[in-house]
Amino acid sequence: MGGAADGRIAPVVERTWPFAEARAALAHLAAGRTVGKVVVMVD
């Protein structure tokens, strides 16, 4: 994990969703067209 640990490699975040829209985020993932990470924010 050398590159990830020291910040040389960063994850690609495609989209961030609020927790209230978690079902929509899962549907987006299920569609299979994501490029990168899908993040659900819990506030």
C-alpha positions in Angstrom: 0.0 0.0 0.0 2.9 2.3 -0.4 1.4 4.6 -3.0 -2.0 4.9 -1.3 -0.6 5.4 2.1 1.6 8.3 1.1 -0.9 10.0 -1.2 0.7 9.2 -4.5 -2.3 7.2 -5.6 -5.8 8.6 -4.8 -9.2 7.0 -5.4 -11.4 8.4 -8.1 -14.7 9.5 -6.7 -17.4 9.6 -9.4 -20.2 10.9 -7.2 -21.2 11.7 -3.6 -24.7 11.0 -2.4 -26.4 12.1 0.8 -27.6 9.3 3.1 -31.2 10.1 2.3 -30.5 9.1 -1.4 -28.7 5.8 -0.5 -31.2 3.8 -2.5 -30.5 5.9 -5.6 -26.8 5.4 -5.1 -27.2 1.6 -5.0 -29.3 1.7 -8.1 -26.6 3.7 -9.8 -24.1 1.0 -8.8 -26.4 -1.8 -9.9 -26.6 -0.1 -13.4 -22.9 -1.1 -13.8 -21.8 2.1 -15.5 -19.8 3.6 -12.7 -16.2 4.7 -13.2 -14.6 5.2 -9.8 -16.1 5.2 -6.3 -19.6 6.0 -5.2 -19.7 7.6 -1.8 -22.7 7.8 0.5 -22.3 10.5 3.1 -23.6 9.8 6.6 -24.1 13.1 8.5 
